[in-house]
Amino acid sequence: MSFKSLGLSEPLLEAVSKKGYETPSPIQAKAIPPILDGKDILASAQTGTGKTAGFTLPMLHLLSKNPVQKHRPIRALVLTPTRELAAQVYANVKEYSEFLDIRSAVIFGGVNQKPQVSKLRQGVDVLVATPGRLIDLESQGLLSLRRVEIFVLDEADRMLDMGFLRDIERVMKLIPSKRQNLMFSATFSKDIKKLAYSILNNPVQVEATPENTAVEIIDQKVHRVAKNKKTGLIIKLISDGDWKQVLVFTRTKHGANRLTKKMISAGITAAAIHGNKSQGARTKALAGFKNNSIRVLVATDIAARGLDIPLLPHVVNFELPNISEDYVHRIGRTGRAGASGQAISLVSADEISYLRSIEKLIGMPIDVEIIEGFEPDPNASTEPIKPGQNRNRNQGRNNSSPRNSGNTTNSNRNRNRNKNRRRNNDNRR
């Protein structure tokens, strides 16, 4: 099968050829025809399957069939959960529309809105946006969604995880009821199906994974290690292996900052990327990582969602995620487009239950290796640390300050609530 056989226009085929693509991926082959037929779709596609082109190419084809309208109202809206994913989708739209008379723009928070508003005033056919900035500019009267013909909800599962349901519902009220809807998600959970039912009209359900899934392509390994020896071990692995490009995952923003500083102190160029970083800092860090001036990018799950780093050789889980599905998303940053990759997880005693859950999810055990000098602590508790909890710090505080013991539960609950609120605000802006 070729892209031409899918029915795409010559200008799009030329753009695809320029990027060096010859054969559509499974998700592209399954999604493009029904989209060209004007149907709504609900598509499940994992990272690295080519899903962005799966909706971008037919969307541009449909828009280009109609004559350019005066003042160029927004005719296609792509909603994404994060700034990085929005920027990546926009880059794809720009590349594929190179030989078409189509204008596009991207808007997200964390940066000055004036350049974005200026671009919108020039007229835009395709708008890629994060929910917060989109709603903000619409409420200011700086954009209108009344002429939207195609609505794309990308990474819908992550949208729900990040608490964007109300924002999605608000956006739905701003766009015409008569439109084509394209919804992409990594999973078909009950919540996703419920959301799809409220948005889509008699959708075609499309499900595709790479010919070899991430867990089959990627060389996965676990290093059992004492918690306090993780930093030393990861520095050793990077230095001894002479790794040039490594994406490292931590659970928290503060953990990402701490690890980055220790990397730099060890002579390894590194940068952190997370919700507390300004958009300028995040863009600079990602650019440095891609051009190899930065060897290690330390990221949280939310910040790394949507990152497109071609031929990334190494992913390291400095800390395992407490949600098993996030492990698949993480390691999916490597082994893309059929290339090989290595995913290494540093697992301390309190993460054993997370490891077992991950192995159950992927349906296979992960090879374990213990490196001399970095052995696991035989006396460490195997009880998992809950998100937002630091066992040693809390124990010390309770022992030394009895008056706090009765307030520990409320304190943790408030701290977690504030953390979730800050996380959502970071990504809405």
N, C-alpha and C positions, 0 to 999 in steps of 0.2 A: 504493500500500500504506500502511496505517495501523498504529499500534501495536496498536489494538484487533483488527485482523485477524490478529495474531500469536497471539492467545489469552491475553493477559495479563489479570489480574484488575482489577476496577474501582478498588480502592485504588491499584494501581500506575499505571493509566492517569491517575488524578487527579494523582498525583505527577509523572508525565511532563508532563502538560498544564501544571502549575504552573511547571515549568522552561521552558516555552515551546516544547517539541519537538512536532512534529506527524507527521513522517515518519521512520521508522527509517533509519539509515544502512545501506549494503550489508552490513557485518559483522554488524549487529544483525539484519537481515532473514534472513541466512543462519544465524546461530548460535542465535538464540532458539528457533525451533521444535524442532530436535533436542534441545536442552537440556530443554525442557519435556516432551519424550517420554522423558526419563530416560537419554539416550544420552551416552556419553563423546564429547568432541570435541577435535580438535587444530586450532587456529585460527591462521592467519597474518594479522596485522593491523598495519599501520604506525601510527605516531603520528598522532593527530588523526582516527582513523576512528570513534571512539565505542565502542571495544572494552570499556571498563569497564562501560558500561550493557549491553553485549552479554552479559555473564555475570551482572551484578548483578541485573538485572530478572528473568530466569527463575529464578535461585537464590532470590530472595525469594518469588517466586510458589510454588515448590515447598515451601519451608519453611512458608509461611503456610497451605498446604492441610492440614497436620497440626496437631492440637491442641497447645497449649503444654505442654511437659513440666515436671514438678515440678523445681525447682532450676535449670531452664534449662541443660542441658548444651550444650557447644559442638557445634552440628550442621553448621556450615559453616565451613571454614577457607580463607582466602585468603592465600597466601604470596607476598610481593613481595621484590625484591632490595634496595630502599632505603627509608629512613625517609620521604622525601618522597612516594614513590609509595604507601607504606602509608597515609600521612595522606590522600592524595588519594582513594584507593579507599574509605577509611572515610567520608570526607565524602559520597561518592556513595551509599554504602549508607545513611547516615543520611537523606539527602534522599529517596531512593526508597522508604524504609520509613516515611515520615512518617505514613501513614495505615494502617499495619499494627501488630499487636502483636508486633513483633520488636525484640529488644535486640541491640546490636552494640558492639564495642570494638576498639581498635587498640593493639598493643603493639610497641615497638621500643626499641633501645638508645640510649644517650646521655642518658637522662633517668632520674630516680628511678623505681624500679619500684613503689613503694608505692601511688601512685594507680592504676596499672594493675592491681595485685593486688586492690585494693579494688573496682574495677569488675568484675573477674572473679568475685569472691565473691558479687556480687549476682545472678549468672546472666547468661550471654551466649549468644545463638543464633548470631551470626555473629562470628567473630574474624578480624581482618586483622592480619598479623604479618610481621616480618622473621625470618629463620631463627635468628639468634643469640639474641635475647631469648626467642623461643618455646621453644627447646631449654633455655635457662637456667631459665625458670620451670617448665617441665615437670619438669626434673631436681630442682628444689626441692620438687616435689609441690604446686605452687601452681595447676596447671591439669591437666585431663585431656582427651585427644583420642580417648578410646575410643568416643565416641558420634557422631563425625563422619560425616555422610551425604554431604556434597558437599565435594570438595577442588579448589581452584582454584590453579593454578600460573601466576602472571602474569609476563610478560616472561621466559620461560624462557631465552631466548638470553643475556640479561644475567646471569641467575643463573649460567650456566655460565662466562661471561666473568669473573665476579667470584670464581670458585672455590667456589661453594656446592654442588657436586655431592654431597659427603659429607654435608652438612647436610640436603639434600633426601632422600637415602637414609635418613638417621636419622629424619626426620619420617615417612617412609612406613611405618616399622616401628611408629610410635606410633598410627597411625590404622587403623580396621578395613579388612580386605581387601575387604569388600563395601561399595562406595561408588560415587558418580558422580564422574568426574574431568573437569575442564575445564582444558585447557592452552593458553595463549596465548603466541605468539612472533612476533617480527618477521620471522624467517626459518625455513626448513625445512632447516637444515644437517644433515649426517650425524650430528653429535653430538645435535642436537635430536631427530631421528628415533629414535636409539638410546635416548635418555631416554624418549621417548614410548612406545616399545615396552615399557619396563619399568614404566610407570605406567598406561597406558590399556588399556581392554578393548574391542576392536573399535570404534575411534573413527570418528566421522564427521569427515572432513577438510574444513575450511572455509577458504577463502582469499578475502580481499577487500581492495581498496585503495580510496581515495577515488575519486570519479568523475574528478577531476583529481588526479594524484599530486603530491606535494610539489614535485618538480622542474619540473612544468608550471605550477603555480599561482604559485610564488614567483619574484620578480625576483632573479636571481642575478648577482653581479658580482664580479670579481677586481680588486684594486688591487695591481699589482706595486710593491714598495717595498723599500728597503734595510732590513735587519733592525733597525738602530739608529734608524730613523726611524718605526717602527711606532707607538710611543706618541704621538708628535706628530701623526701622521696620524689616528689614531682620535679624538683630542681635537678636531682640526679638523673632522672629519666630524660629530661629535656637536654641537659648538658651532655651526658654520655651518648645519647642517641643522635646528638647534633640535629635535633628537630628544628626546622626553620619556620613552621607555621602550625601553631597549636591553639585550638579553641578549648578553653577550660571553663567548666560550669561550677558555680557555687550556689548555695541555696539563698544567700542573702546579699544585699548590696554592701553591707559593712564587711562581710567576708570577702567579697570581690576586691574591695579596696585594700584590705589587709594583705591578701595574697599578692596583689599587684605590687605593692611596696616591697614585699620580701623578694619577689622576682627581680625587681630593679636593683635591690641591694646586692643580689647575687650575680649581677652583671648580665641579666637577661632582659632585653627590651620588652616591655609589657604595657598594656593599657586596660582599664576597666570600662565596661559598658553596662549601664543599668539605668533605672528610672530617675535616679537623683542627678544624673549627669545632664548637662545642658545638651540641646540638640546639636549645637556646634561641636561640643566635645565628643559626642557619640559619632558624628559624621567623620571627624578628624581621626578618631581611633580606628574606625572601620576602614578608612582609606589607607591608613598606615599599615594595617594588617594585610590588606589586599596587595599593596605594593611591596610587601616584605620588609619595610623599615621597622615594623613591630613584629616580633616573633610570636608573642603570646597575647591573646585576647581573652580576658577573664570576664565572663558574662553571667547574668542571671537568666532564668528561663524566659521571662517576659521580654527582656531586651533582645534576646537572641532569636526570638520568633520571627521568621521571614527573612533572616540573613541568607543571602545567596553568595557563597564563596566557592568558586569553581575549584575542583580538584583538591579540596582540603584534605590533607593526609592524616591528621591526628585530632581526635576529640578526647578530652580527659574529664571524667566526672570526679572532681576533687571531693564532692559530696554527692551521694546518690539522692535523686529526687524522692520525696515521700509519695508521689503519685506515679505509679508505674508507667503510665502512658507517656509521661514526660521523658522517660528514658529513651523511648523509641524516637521521639522528636529530636532529642539531643544528638543521639548517635547518627541520626539521619542527615546531620550537617556534613558528614563525610560519606564516602561511597555513593556519591551522586552520579547520575547519568551513566551508570555501569562501571564507574571507576572504583578501584580498591581503596580501602581506608581502614584505619585502626581506631578502635574505641577502648580506652582503658579506664577502669573505675578503681579508685582508691577507697577501700571499704574497711571501716573500723567496726568494732564489736557492736556498737549501738545501731549499725546500719544493716545487720544481717537479715532482719525481717524484711527490709526494703528489697534486698537482693533476692530473697526467696520469692517475693511477689513479682519482681521483674522476670525472673526465670519462668515462673508460671505463665505470665502474660505472653512471652515470646516462644514458649513451648520448647525450651532447651536449656540445659545447664551451661554456665559460662565458666571457662577454664580459670582456675585459681593458681596464682603463683605468689610465693613469699620470697622477698629479696633479703638477703643477709644484711643484718644491721637495721632493718626496718620491720622486724617481726611484730605481729599483733600482740597486744597486752593480754596475757592469759587471765588476768584478774579483773578486766574491764567488764562492766555490765552490758548485757546484750539487749537491755530494754531500750527501745527506740526513743530518741529525743523528739518531742513534739515540736512542730513548727513554731518558731518564736521563743523556744525555751532553751536556756543554757543550764544544764543540770548542776554543774559545779558552782556557778555563780549564785543560783537560787538557794542551793543548800547552804552555802557560806553565809548568805544574807539571813536565812532563817535561824541559823545557829547563833549568829552574833547579835541579832536584833530580834528578840522574841516578839516585840510589839508588831512586827510586820507579818508574823506568821498567819494571823487571822485574815490578812488582806491579800494574801498571795493570789488566790483564785480571781478575785475582782481585778487585781492589778494586771494579771496576765490577760484577762478577758478584755480590759480596756486597751491594753497595749496592742493586742492582736487586732481589735476593731479599728484602732487608729492606723495601724500598719496597712490594713486592707483599704481604708479610706484614702491614705496617701498614695498607695499603689494605683488605685483607680484614677485618682486625680492626675497623677504623673502621666498616665497614658491617654487621658482625655484631652490634655492640653496640647 
